[in-house]
Amino acid sequence: MSFELYKNKYEQKGYGIEYPDGHVIRFYERILKYKLNKTSGKLLDFGCGNGTHAKYFKDKGFKVCGAD
């Protein structure tokens, strides 16, 4: 795919979700943060799409690698 096609498809028209899904936020807040006391570390976002969830975890202090 050429850069122009990519830019048109993903940047100009939008792709994926804009905000993290509720179940991802609940997973972080209830499981990682409170039950496991895990607020940093490495995280793999497999099937990351446009990276919305990867960005959410990065903003929370994780080192994130995404693959789609």
CHARMM internal coordinates of N, CA and C (Angstrom, degrees):
IC EDIT
DIST 1 N 1 CA 1.4431
DIST 1 CA 1 C 1.5296
ANGL 1 N 1 CA 1 C 107.57
DIST 1 C 2 N 1.3073
ANGL 1 CA 1 C 2 N 116.42
DIHE 1 N 1 CA 1 C 2 N 132.70
DIST 2 N 2 CA 1.4602
ANGL 1 C 2 N 2 CA 119.92
DIHE 1 CA 1 C 2 N 2 CA 179.72
DIST 2 CA 2 C 1.5257
ANGL 2 N 2 CA 2 C 110.27
DIHE 1 C 2 N 2 CA 2 C -74.56
DIST 2 C 3 N 1.3069
ANGL 2 CA 2 C 3 N 115.12
DIHE 2 N 2 CA 2 C 3 N 160.51
DIST 3 N 3 CA 1.4657
ANGL 2 C 3 N 3 CA 120.31
DIHE 2 CA 2 C 3 N 3 CA -179.85
DIST 3 CA 3 C 1.5270
ANGL 3 N 3 CA 3 C 110.97
DIHE 2 C 3 N 3 CA 3 C -60.04
DIST 3 C 4 N 1.3104
ANGL 3 CA 3 C 4 N 117.70
DIHE 3 N 3 CA 3 C 4 N -39.97
DIST 4 N 4 CA 1.4747
ANGL 3 C 4 N 4 CA 120.77
DIHE 3 CA 3 C 4 N 4 CA -179.18
DIST 4 CA 4 C 1.5311
ANGL 4 N 4 CA 4 C 110.89
DIHE 3 C 4 N 4 CA 4 C -64.63
DIST 4 C 5 N 1.3268
ANGL 4 CA 4 C 5 N 117.61
DIHE 4 N 4 CA 4 C 5 N -41.86
DIST 5 N 5 CA 1.4674
ANGL 4 C 5 N 5 CA 120.16
DIHE 4 CA 4 C 5 N 5 CA 177.12
DIST 5 CA 5 C 1.5234
ANGL 5 N 5 CA 5 C 110.58
DIHE 4 C 5 N 5 CA 5 C -63.60
DIST 5 C 6 N 1.3310
ANGL 5 CA 5 C 6 N 116.43
DIHE 5 N 5 CA 5 C 6 N -43.13
DIST 6 N 6 CA 1.4561
ANGL 5 C 6 N 6 CA 121.28
DIHE 5 CA 5 C 6 N 6 CA 178.35
DIST 6 CA 6 C 1.5358
ANGL 6 N 6 CA 6 C 110.52
DIHE 5 C 6 N 6 CA 6 C -60.07
DIST 6 C 7 N 1.3233
ANGL 6 CA 6 C 7 N 115.12
DIHE 6 N 6 CA 6 C 7 N -48.66
DIST 7 N 7 CA 1.4655
ANGL 6 C 7 N 7 CA 121.04
DIHE 6 CA 6 C 7 N 7 CA -178.77
DIST 7 CA 7 C 1.5246
ANGL 7 N 7 CA 7 C 110.71
DIHE 6 C 7 N 7 CA 7 C -59.56
DIST 7 C 8 N 1.3158
ANGL 7 CA 7 C 8 N 117.21
DIHE 7 N 7 CA 7 C 8 N -43.49
DIST 8 N 8 CA 1.4576
ANGL 7 C 8 N 8 CA 121.17
DIHE 7 CA 7 C 8 N 8 CA 179.77
DIST 8 CA 8 C 1.5208
ANGL 8 N 8 CA 8 C 111.59
DIHE 7 C 8 N 8 CA 8 C -64.90
DIST 8 C 9 N 1.3242
ANGL 8 CA 8 C 9 N 116.31
DIHE 8 N 8 CA 8 C 9 N -42.98
DIST 9 N 9 CA 1.4663
ANGL 8 C 9 N 9 CA 120.18
DIHE 8 CA 8 C 9 N 9 CA -176.28
DIST 9 CA 9 C 1.5209
ANGL 9 N 9 CA 9 C 113.09
DIHE 8 C 9 N 9 CA 9 C -72.46
DIST 9 C 10 N 1.3236
ANGL 9 CA 9 C 10 N 117.63
DIHE 9 N 9 CA 9 C 10 N -44.40
DIST 10 N 10 CA 1.4512
ANGL 9 C 10 N 10 CA 120.46
DIHE 9 CA 9 C 10 N 10 CA -170.61
DIST 10 CA 10 C 1.5216
ANGL 10 N 10 CA 10 C 114.97
DIHE 9 C 10 N 10 CA 10 C -101.66
DIST 10 C 11 N 1.3073
ANGL 10 CA 10 C 11 N 119.04
DIHE 10 N 10 CA 10 C 11 N -30.31
DIST 11 N 11 CA 1.4577
ANGL 10 C 11 N 11 CA 119.92
DIHE 10 CA 10 C 11 N 11 CA -177.50
DIST 11 CA 11 C 1.5197
ANGL 11 N 11 CA 11 C 112.25
DIHE 10 C 11 N 11 CA 11 C -94.58
DIST 11 C 12 N 1.2947
ANGL 11 CA 11 C 12 N 117.89
DIHE 11 N 11 CA 11 C 12 N -47.47
DIST 12 N 12 CA 1.4514
ANGL 11 C 12 N 12 CA 120.41
DIHE 11 CA 11 C 12 N 12 CA -174.15
DIST 12 CA 12 C 1.5236
ANGL 12 N 12 CA 12 C 112.35
DIHE 11 C 12 N 12 CA 12 C -80.29
DIST 12 C 13 N 1.3084
ANGL 12 CA 12 C 13 N 117.91
DIHE 12 N 12 CA 12 C 13 N -40.54
DIST 13 N 13 CA 1.4580
ANGL 12 C 13 N 13 CA 121.17
DIHE 12 CA 12 C 13 N 13 CA -177.86
DIST 13 CA 13 C 1.5189
ANGL 13 N 13 CA 13 C 112.32
DIHE 12 C 13 N 13 CA 13 C -89.90
DIST 13 C 14 N 1.3069
ANGL 13 CA 13 C 14 N 116.96
DIHE 13 N 13 CA 13 C 14 N -17.77
DIST 14 N 14 CA 1.4592
ANGL 13 C 14 N 14 CA 119.91
DIHE 13 CA 13 C 14 N 14 CA -176.53
DIST 14 CA 14 C 1.5103
ANGL 14 N 14 CA 14 C 111.24
DIHE 13 C 14 N 14 CA 14 C 85.48
DIST 14 C 15 N 1.2982
ANGL 14 CA 14 C 15 N 115.08
DIHE 14 N 14 CA 14 C 15 N 149.25
DIST 15 N 15 CA 1.4609
ANGL 14 C 15 N 15 CA 120.95
DIHE 14 CA 14 C 15 N 15 CA -178.14
DIST 15 CA 15 C 1.5074
ANGL 15 N 15 CA 15 C 108.34
DIHE 14 C 15 N 15 CA 15 C -151.44
DIST 15 C 16 N 1.3023
ANGL 15 CA 15 C 16 N 116.67
DIHE 15 N 15 CA 15 C 16 N 135.08
DIST 16 N 16 CA 1.4509
ANGL 15 C 16 N 16 CA 120.24
DIHE 15 CA 15 C 16 N 16 CA 174.89
DIST 16 CA 16 C 1.5197
ANGL 16 N 16 CA 16 C 112.88
DIHE 15 C 16 N 16 CA 16 C 75.77
DIST 16 C 17 N 1.3065
ANGL 16 CA 16 C 17 N 114.80
DIHE 16 N 16 CA 16 C 17 N -163.41
DIST 17 N 17 CA 1.4548
ANGL 16 C 17 N 17 CA 120.81
DIHE 16 CA 16 C 17 N 17 CA -176.46
DIST 17 CA 17 C 1.5215
ANGL 17 N 17 CA 17 C 110.61
DIHE 16 C 17 N 17 CA 17 C -94.27
DIST 17 C 18 N 1.3146
ANGL 17 CA 17 C 18 N 115.87
DIHE 17 N 17 CA 17 C 18 N 153.93
DIST 18 N 18 CA 1.4610
ANGL 17 C 18 N 18 CA 120.86
DIHE 17 CA 17 C 18 N 18 CA -178.34
DIST 18 CA 18 C 1.5236
ANGL 18 N 18 CA 18 C 112.08
DIHE 17 C 18 N 18 CA 18 C -92.71
DIST 18 C 19 N 1.3323
ANGL 18 CA 18 C 19 N 117.26
DIHE 18 N 18 CA 18 C 19 N -32.10
DIST 19 N 19 CA 1.4638
ANGL 18 C 19 N 19 CA 122.49
DIHE 18 CA 18 C 19 N 19 CA -178.44
DIST 19 CA 19 C 1.5246
ANGL 19 N 19 CA 19 C 109.30
DIHE 18 C 19 N 19 CA 19 C -122.75
DIST 19 C 20 N 1.3283
ANGL 19 CA 19 C 20 N 117.85
DIHE 19 N 19 CA 19 C 20 N 152.24
DIST 20 N 20 CA 1.4702
ANGL 19 C 20 N 20 CA 120.17
DIHE 19 CA 19 C 20 N 20 CA 179.67
DIST 20 CA 20 C 1.5285
ANGL 20 N 20 CA 20 C 111.84
DIHE 19 C 20 N 20 CA 20 C -61.55
DIST 20 C 21 N 1.3255
ANGL 20 CA 20 C 21 N 115.96
DIHE 20 N 20 CA 20 C 21 N 144.35
DIST 21 N 21 CA 1.4639
ANGL 20 C 21 N 21 CA 121.07
DIHE 20 CA 20 C 21 N 21 CA 175.38
DIST 21 CA 21 C 1.5221
ANGL 21 N 21 CA 21 C 110.18
DIHE 20 C 21 N 21 CA 21 C -64.64
DIST 21 C 22 N 1.3186
ANGL 21 CA 21 C 22 N 115.82
DIHE 21 N 21 CA 21 C 22 N 150.57
DIST 22 N 22 CA 1.4598
ANGL 21 C 22 N 22 CA 121.42
DIHE 21 CA 21 C 22 N 22 CA -179.52
DIST 22 CA 22 C 1.5140
ANGL 22 N 22 CA 22 C 113.36
DIHE 21 C 22 N 22 CA 22 C -58.70
DIST 22 C 23 N 1.3396
ANGL 22 CA 22 C 23 N 117.15
DIHE 22 N 22 CA 22 C 23 N -37.57
DIST 23 N 23 CA 1.4702
ANGL 22 C 23 N 23 CA 118.98
DIHE 22 CA 22 C 23 N 23 CA -178.77
DIST 23 CA 23 C 1.5254
ANGL 23 N 23 CA 23 C 111.61
DIHE 22 C 23 N 23 CA 23 C -67.62
DIST 23 C 24 N 1.3257
ANGL 23 CA 23 C 24 N 118.28
DIHE 23 N 23 CA 23 C 24 N -27.84
DIST 24 N 24 CA 1.4630
ANGL 23 C 24 N 24 CA 121.27
DIHE 23 CA 23 C 24 N 24 CA 177.52
DIST 24 CA 24 C 1.5282
ANGL 24 N 24 CA 24 C 109.92
DIHE 23 C 24 N 24 CA 24 C -72.23
DIST 24 C 25 N 1.3111
ANGL 24 CA 24 C 25 N 116.45
DIHE 24 N 24 CA 24 C 25 N -42.74
DIST 25 N 25 CA 1.4657
ANGL 24 C 25 N 25 CA 121.18
DIHE 24 CA 24 C 25 N 25 CA 177.74
DIST 25 CA 25 C 1.5248
ANGL 25 N 25 CA 25 C 110.40
DIHE 24 C 25 N 25 CA 25 C -63.67
DIST 25 C 26 N 1.3282
ANGL 25 CA 25 C 26 N 116.67
DIHE 25 N 25 CA 25 C 26 N -44.50
DIST 26 N 26 CA 1.4756
ANGL 25 C 26 N 26 CA 120.30
DIHE 25 CA 25 C 26 N 26 CA 178.68
DIST 26 CA 26 C 1.5259
ANGL 26 N 26 CA 26 C 110.99
DIHE 25 C 26 N 26 CA 26 C -63.52
DIST 26 C 27 N 1.3387
ANGL 26 CA 26 C 27 N 117.47
DIHE 26 N 26 CA 26 C 27 N -39.57
DIST 27 N 27 CA 1.4703
ANGL 26 C 27 N 27 CA 121.01
DIHE 26 CA 26 C 27 N 27 CA 177.79
DIST 27 CA 27 C 1.5219
ANGL 27 N 27 CA 27 C 110.03
DIHE 26 C 27 N 27 CA 27 C -58.99
DIST 27 C 28 N 1.3222
ANGL 27 CA 27 C 28 N 117.12
DIHE 27 N 27 CA 27 C 28 N -45.29
DIST 28 N 28 CA 1.4575
ANGL 27 C 28 N 28 CA 119.66
DIHE 27 CA 27 C 28 N 28 CA 179.26
DIST 28 CA 28 C 1.5252
ANGL 28 N 28 CA 28 C 111.12
DIHE 27 C 28 N 28 CA 28 C -65.04
DIST 28 C 29 N 1.3301
ANGL 28 CA 28 C 29 N 115.91
DIHE 28 N 28 CA 28 C 29 N -52.49
DIST 29 N 29 CA 1.4684
ANGL 28 C 29 N 29 CA 120.44
DIHE 28 CA 28 C 29 N 29 CA -174.48
DIST 29 CA 29 C 1.5349
ANGL 29 N 29 CA 29 C 112.84
DIHE 28 C 29 N 29 CA 29 C -65.31
DIST 29 C 30 N 1.3172
ANGL 29 CA 29 C 30 N 117.60
DIHE 29 N 29 CA 29 C 30 N -45.40
DIST 30 N 30 CA 1.4762
ANGL 29 C 30 N 30 CA 120.60
DIHE 29 CA 29 C 30 N 30 CA -173.57
DIST 30 CA 30 C 1.5228
ANGL 30 N 30 CA 30 C 114.03
DIHE 29 C 30 N 30 CA 30 C -87.41
DIST 30 C 31 N 1.3175
ANGL 30 CA 30 C 31 N 116.26
DIHE 30 N 30 CA 30 C 31 N -39.67
DIST 31 N 31 CA 1.4664
ANGL 30 C 31 N 31 CA 119.22
DIHE 30 CA 30 C 31 N 31 CA -174.08
DIST 31 CA 31 C 1.5263
ANGL 31 N 31 CA 31 C 111.49
DIHE 30 C 31 N 31 CA 31 C -95.06
DIST 31 C 32 N 1.3196
ANGL 31 CA 31 C 32 N 116.24
DIHE 31 N 31 CA 31 C 32 N -62.52
DIST 32 N 32 CA 1.4669
ANGL 31 C 32 N 32 CA 118.85
DIHE 31 CA 31 C 32 N 32 CA -175.32
DIST 32 CA 32 C 1.5215
ANGL 32 N 32 CA 32 C 112.49
DIHE 31 C 32 N 32 CA 32 C -64.56
DIST 32 C 33 N 1.3104
ANGL 32 CA 32 C 33 N 116.49
DIHE 32 N 32 CA 32 C 33 N -51.01
DIST 33 N 33 CA 1.4628
ANGL 32 C 33 N 33 CA 120.48
DIHE 32 CA 32 C 33 N 33 CA -172.85
DIST 33 CA 33 C 1.5288
ANGL 33 N 33 CA 33 C 113.12
DIHE 32 C 33 N 33 CA 33 C -73.70
DIST 33 C 34 N 1.3233
ANGL 33 CA 33 C 34 N 117.67
DIHE 33 N 33 CA 33 C 34 N -50.85
DIST 34 N 34 CA 1.4654
ANGL 33 C 34 N 34 CA 119.84
DIHE 33 CA 33 C 34 N 34 CA -172.04
DIST 34 CA 34 C 1.5218
ANGL 34 N 34 CA 34 C 114.29
DIHE 33 C 34 N 34 CA 34 C -92.91
DIST 34 C 35 N 1.3165
ANGL 34 CA 34 C 35 N 118.29
DIHE 34 N 34 CA 34 C 35 N -40.78
DIST 35 N 35 CA 1.4690
ANGL 34 C 35 N 35 CA 119.28
DIHE 34 CA 34 C 35 N 35 CA -178.15
DIST 35 CA 35 C 1.5330
ANGL 35 N 35 CA 35 C 112.18
DIHE 34 C 35 N 35 CA 35 C -81.47
DIST 35 C 36 N 1.3444
ANGL 35 CA 35 C 36 N 117.00
DIHE 35 N 35 CA 35 C 36 N -39.81
DIST 36 N 36 CA 1.4580
ANGL 35 C 36 N 36 CA 120.54
DIHE 35 CA 35 C 36 N 36 CA -176.53
DIST 36 CA 36 C 1.5270
ANGL 36 N 36 CA 36 C 113.54
DIHE 35 C 36 N 36 CA 36 C -103.95
DIST 36 C 37 N 1.3287
ANGL 36 CA 36 C 37 N 116.85
DIHE 36 N 36 CA 36 C 37 N -5.41
DIST 37 N 37 CA 1.4617
ANGL 36 C 37 N 37 CA 122.43
DIHE 36 CA 36 C 37 N 37 CA -178.83
DIST 37 CA 37 C 1.5359
ANGL 37 N 37 CA 37 C 111.35
DIHE 36 C 37 N 37 CA 37 C 53.06
DIST 37 C 38 N 1.3334
ANGL 37 CA 37 C 38 N 115.29
DIHE 37 N 37 CA 37 C 38 N 42.33
DIST 38 N 38 CA 1.4735
ANGL 37 C 38 N 38 CA 122.31
DIHE 37 CA 37 C 38 N 38 CA -176.83
DIST 38 CA 38 C 1.5301
ANGL 38 N 38 CA 38 C 108.42
DIHE 37 C 38 N 38 CA 38 C -111.61
DIST 38 C 39 N 1.3442
ANGL 38 CA 38 C 39 N 116.28
DIHE 38 N 38 CA 38 C 39 N 104.61
DIST 39 N 39 CA 1.4600
ANGL 38 C 39 N 39 CA 120.33
DIHE 38 CA 38 C 39 N 39 CA -179.51
DIST 39 CA 39 C 1.5233
ANGL 39 N 39 CA 39 C 112.31
DIHE 38 C 39 N 39 CA 39 C -120.12
DIST 39 C 40 N 1.3198
ANGL 39 CA 39 C 40 N 116.44
DIHE 39 N 39 CA 39 C 40 N 9.61
DIST 40 N 40 CA 1.4626
ANGL 39 C 40 N 40 CA 120.84
DIHE 39 CA 39 C 40 N 40 CA 175.59
DIST 40 CA 40 C 1.5163
ANGL 40 N 40 CA 40 C 108.16
DIHE 39 C 40 N 40 CA 40 C -160.58
DIST 40 C 41 N 1.3173
ANGL 40 CA 40 C 41 N 115.57
DIHE 40 N 40 CA 40 C 41 N 171.05
DIST 41 N 41 CA 1.4524
ANGL 40 C 41 N 41 CA 121.36
DIHE 40 CA 40 C 41 N 41 CA -179.71
DIST 41 CA 41 C 1.5077
ANGL 41 N 41 CA 41 C 110.04
DIHE 40 C 41 N 41 CA 41 C 131.58
DIST 41 C 42 N 1.3185
ANGL 41 CA 41 C 42 N 115.74
DIHE 41 N 41 CA 41 C 42 N -168.04
DIST 42 N 42 CA 1.4559
ANGL 41 C 42 N 42 CA 121.24
DIHE 41 CA 41 C 42 N 42 CA -179.47
DIST 42 CA 42 C 1.5223
ANGL 42 N 42 CA 42 C 109.34
DIHE 41 C 42 N 42 CA 42 C -97.07
DIST 42 C 43 N 1.3392
ANGL 42 CA 42 C 43 N 115.38
DIHE 42 N 42 CA 42 C 43 N 143.32
DIST 43 N 43 CA 1.4540
ANGL 42 C 43 N 43 CA 120.23
DIHE 42 CA 42 C 43 N 43 CA -178.14
DIST 43 CA 43 C 1.5221
ANGL 43 N 43 CA 43 C 109.23
DIHE 42 C 43 N 43 CA 43 C -142.63
DIST 43 C 44 N 1.3237
ANGL 43 CA 43 C 44 N 117.10
DIHE 43 N 43 CA 43 C 44 N 135.07
DIST 44 N 44 CA 1.4584
ANGL 43 C 44 N 44 CA 122.47
DIHE 43 CA 43 C 44 N 44 CA 175.91
DIST 44 CA 44 C 1.5156
ANGL 44 N 44 CA 44 C 108.55
DIHE 43 C 44 N 44 CA 44 C -105.59
DIST 44 C 45 N 1.3199
ANGL 44 CA 44 C 45 N 116.52
DIHE 44 N 44 CA 44 C 45 N 122.56
DIST 45 N 45 CA 1.4655
ANGL 44 C 45 N 45 CA 122.16
DIHE 44 CA 44 C 45 N 45 CA 174.92
DIST 45 CA 45 C 1.5192
ANGL 45 N 45 CA 45 C 106.81
DIHE 44 C 45 N 45 CA 45 C -101.96
DIST 45 C 46 N 1.3301
ANGL 45 CA 45 C 46 N 116.09
DIHE 45 N 45 CA 45 C 46 N 94.05
DIST 46 N 46 CA 1.4532
ANGL 45 C 46 N 46 CA 121.53
DIHE 45 CA 45 C 46 N 46 CA -178.48
DIST 46 CA 46 C 1.5172
ANGL 46 N 46 CA 46 C 108.90
DIHE 45 C 46 N 46 CA 46 C -86.23
DIST 46 C 47 N 1.3282
ANGL 46 CA 46 C 47 N 116.92
DIHE 46 N 46 CA 46 C 47 N 125.35
DIST 47 N 47 CA 1.4603
ANGL 46 C 47 N 47 CA 121.11
DIHE 46 CA 46 C 47 N 47 CA -174.57
DIST 47 CA 47 C 1.5165
ANGL 47 N 47 CA 47 C 110.29
DIHE 46 C 47 N 47 CA 47 C 81.37
DIST 47 C 48 N 1.3181
ANGL 47 CA 47 C 48 N 115.56
DIHE 47 N 47 CA 47 C 48 N 42.84
DIST 48 N 48 CA 1.4683
ANGL 47 C 48 N 48 CA 121.47
DIHE 47 CA 47 C 48 N 48 CA -168.86
DIST 48 CA 48 C 1.5268
ANGL 48 N 48 CA 48 C 114.89
DIHE 47 C 48 N 48 CA 48 C -74.17
DIST 48 C 49 N 1.3200
ANGL 48 CA 48 C 49 N 118.29
DIHE 48 N 48 CA 48 C 49 N -12.51
DIST 49 N 49 CA 1.4630
ANGL 48 C 49 N 49 CA 118.95
DIHE 48 CA 48 C 49 N 49 CA -179.85
DIST 49 CA 49 C 1.5131
ANGL 49 N 49 CA 49 C 111.06
DIHE 48 C 49 N 49 CA 49 C 58.76
DIST 49 C 50 N 1.3231
ANGL 49 CA 49 C 50 N 116.23
DIHE 49 N 49 CA 49 C 50 N -123.73
DIST 50 N 50 CA 1.4655
ANGL 49 C 50 N 50 CA 119.52
DIHE 49 CA 49 C 50 N 50 CA -179.08
DIST 50 CA 50 C 1.5234
ANGL 50 N 50 CA 50 C 113.01
DIHE 49 C 50 N 50 CA 50 C -88.20
DIST 50 C 51 N 1.3229
ANGL 50 CA 50 C 51 N 117.83
DIHE 50 N 50 CA 50 C 51 N 2.45
DIST 51 N 51 CA 1.4623
ANGL 50 C 51 N 51 CA 121.12
DIHE 50 CA 50 C 51 N 51 CA 172.85
DIST 51 CA 51 C 1.5103
ANGL 51 N 51 CA 51 C 116.15
DIHE 50 C 51 N 51 CA 51 C 90.20
DIST 51 C 52 N 1.3151
ANGL 51 CA 51 C 52 N 118.52
DIHE 51 N 51 CA 51 C 52 N 14.57
DIST 52 N 52 CA 1.4613
ANGL 51 C 52 N 52 CA 121.53
DIHE 51 CA 51 C 52 N 52 CA -178.70
DIST 52 CA 52 C 1.5211
ANGL 52 N 52 CA 52 C 111.83
DIHE 51 C 52 N 52 CA 52 C -59.27
DIST 52 C 53 N 1.3268
ANGL 52 CA 52 C 53 N 116.97
DIHE 52 N 52 CA 52 C 53 N -46.70
DIST 53 N 53 CA 1.4631
ANGL 52 C 53 N 53 CA 119.73
DIHE 52 CA 52 C 53 N 53 CA -179.32
DIST 53 CA 53 C 1.5259
ANGL 53 N 53 CA 53 C 111.43
DIHE 52 C 53 N 53 CA 53 C -72.54
DIST 53 C 54 N 1.3284
ANGL 53 CA 53 C 54 N 116.98
DIHE 53 N 53 CA 53 C 54 N -35.35
DIST 54 N 54 CA 1.4660
ANGL 53 C 54 N 54 CA 120.39
DIHE 53 CA 53 C 54 N 54 CA 176.55
DIST 54 CA 54 C 1.5222
ANGL 54 N 54 CA 54 C 110.27
DIHE 53 C 54 N 54 CA 54 C -61.13
DIST 54 C 55 N 1.3225
ANGL 54 CA 54 C 55 N 116.68
DIHE 54 N 54 CA 54 C 55 N -42.60
DIST 55 N 55 CA 1.4628
ANGL 54 C 55 N 55 CA 121.00
DIHE 54 CA 54 C 55 N 55 CA 178.69
DIST 55 CA 55 C 1.5302
ANGL 55 N 55 CA 55 C 110.78
DIHE 54 C 55 N 55 CA 55 C -64.58
DIST 55 C 56 N 1.3208
ANGL 55 CA 55 C 56 N 116.88
DIHE 55 N 55 CA 55 C 56 N -40.08
DIST 56 N 56 CA 1.4611
ANGL 55 C 56 N 56 CA 121.14
DIHE 55 CA 55 C 56 N 56 CA 178.74
DIST 56 CA 56 C 1.5303
ANGL 56 N 56 CA 56 C 110.36
DIHE 55 C 56 N 56 CA 56 C -57.49
DIST 56 C 57 N 1.3361
ANGL 56 CA 56 C 57 N 116.76
DIHE 56 N 56 CA 56 C 57 N -48.52
DIST 57 N 57 CA 1.4644
ANGL 56 C 57 N 57 CA 120.28
DIHE 56 CA 56 C 57 N 57 CA -179.25
DIST 57 CA 57 C 1.5268
ANGL 57 N 57 CA 57 C 111.83
DIHE 56 C 57 N 57 CA 57 C -70.77
DIST 57 C 58 N 1.3166
ANGL 57 CA 57 C 58 N 117.66
DIHE 57 N 57 CA 57 C 58 N -33.96
DIST 58 N 58 CA 1.4676
ANGL 57 C 58 N 58 CA 120.76
DIHE 57 CA 57 C 58 N 58 CA 175.63
DIST 58 CA 58 C 1.5275
ANGL 58 N 58 CA 58 C 109.69
DIHE 57 C 58 N 58 CA 58 C -61.77
DIST 58 C 59 N 1.3146
ANGL 58 CA 58 C 59 N 116.62
DIHE 58 N 58 CA 58 C 59 N -44.19
DIST 59 N 59 CA 1.4658
ANGL 58 C 59 N 59 CA 121.14
DIHE 58 CA 58 C 59 N 59 CA 178.58
DIST 59 CA 59 C 1.5256
ANGL 59 N 59 CA 59 C 112.28
DIHE 58 C 59 N 59 CA 59 C -64.42
DIST 59 C 60 N 1.3296
ANGL 59 CA 59 C 60 N 116.52
DIHE 59 N 59 CA 59 C 60 N -22.78
DIST 60 N 60 CA 1.4705
ANGL 59 C 60 N 60 CA 120.92
DIHE 59 CA 59 C 60 N 60 CA 178.30
DIST 60 CA 60 C 1.5266
ANGL 60 N 60 CA 60 C 112.28
DIHE 59 C 60 N 60 CA 60 C -86.84
DIST 60 C 61 N 1.3394
ANGL 60 CA 60 C 61 N 118.05
DIHE 60 N 60 CA 60 C 61 N -5.01
DIST 61 N 61 CA 1.4566
ANGL 60 C 61 N 61 CA 120.32
DIHE 60 CA 60 C 61 N 61 CA 176.34
DIST 61 CA 61 C 1.5115
ANGL 61 N 61 CA 61 C 116.23
DIHE 60 C 61 N 61 CA 61 C 112.30
DIST 61 C 62 N 1.3319
ANGL 61 CA 61 C 62 N 117.91
DIHE 61 N 61 CA 61 C 62 N 4.36
DIST 62 N 62 CA 1.4534
ANGL 61 C 62 N 62 CA 121.40
DIHE 61 CA 61 C 62 N 62 CA -179.67
DIST 62 CA 62 C 1.5241
ANGL 62 N 62 CA 62 C 110.55
DIHE 61 C 62 N 62 CA 62 C -88.45
DIST 62 C 63 N 1.3215
ANGL 62 CA 62 C 63 N 116.64
DIHE 62 N 62 CA 62 C 63 N 153.60
DIST 63 N 63 CA 1.4592
ANGL 62 C 63 N 63 CA 122.27
DIHE 62 CA 62 C 63 N 63 CA 169.70
DIST 63 CA 63 C 1.5141
ANGL 63 N 63 CA 63 C 105.27
DIHE 62 C 63 N 63 CA 63 C -94.09
DIST 63 C 64 N 1.3205
ANGL 63 CA 63 C 64 N 116.54
DIHE 63 N 63 CA 63 C 64 N 113.03
DIST 64 N 64 CA 1.4648
ANGL 63 C 64 N 64 CA 121.09
DIHE 63 CA 63 C 64 N 64 CA -170.03
DIST 64 CA 64 C 1.5139
ANGL 64 N 64 CA 64 C 111.37
DIHE 63 C 64 N 64 CA 64 C -112.29
DIST 64 C 65 N 1.3282
ANGL 64 CA 64 C 65 N 114.31
DIHE 64 N 64 CA 64 C 65 N 138.66
DIST 65 N 65 CA 1.4542
ANGL 64 C 65 N 65 CA 121.63
DIHE 64 CA 64 C 65 N 65 CA 171.82
DIST 65 CA 65 C 1.5239
ANGL 65 N 65 CA 65 C 106.02
DIHE 64 C 65 N 65 CA 65 C -122.43
DIST 65 C 66 N 1.3320
ANGL 65 CA 65 C 66 N 116.88
DIHE 65 N 65 CA 65 C 66 N 129.57
DIST 66 N 66 CA 1.4593
ANGL 65 C 66 N 66 CA 120.92
DIHE 65 CA 65 C 66 N 66 CA -178.69
DIST 66 CA 66 C 1.5089
ANGL 66 N 66 CA 66 C 111.64
DIHE 65 C 66 N 66 CA 66 C -115.73
DIST 66 C 67 N 1.3158
ANGL 66 CA 66 C 67 N 116.08
DIHE 66 N 66 CA 66 C 67 N 141.78
DIST 67 N 67 CA 1.4676
ANGL 66 C 67 N 67 CA 122.29
DIHE 66 CA 66 C 67 N 67 CA 176.13
DIST 67 CA 67 C 1.5182
ANGL 67 N 67 CA 67 C 108.35
DIHE 66 C 67 N 67 CA 67 C -135.54
DIST 67 C 68 N 1.3285
ANGL 67 CA 67 C 68 N 115.79
DIHE 67 N 67 CA 67 C 68 N 134.19
DIST 68 N 68 CA 1.4622
ANGL 67 C 68 N 68 CA 119.40
DIHE 67 CA 67 C 68 N 68 CA -178.93
DIST 68 CA 68 C 1.5092
ANGL 68 N 68 CA 68 C 109.68
DIHE 67 C 68 N 68 CA 68 C -121.49
END
COOR INIT
IC SEED 1 N 1 CA 1 C
IC BUILD
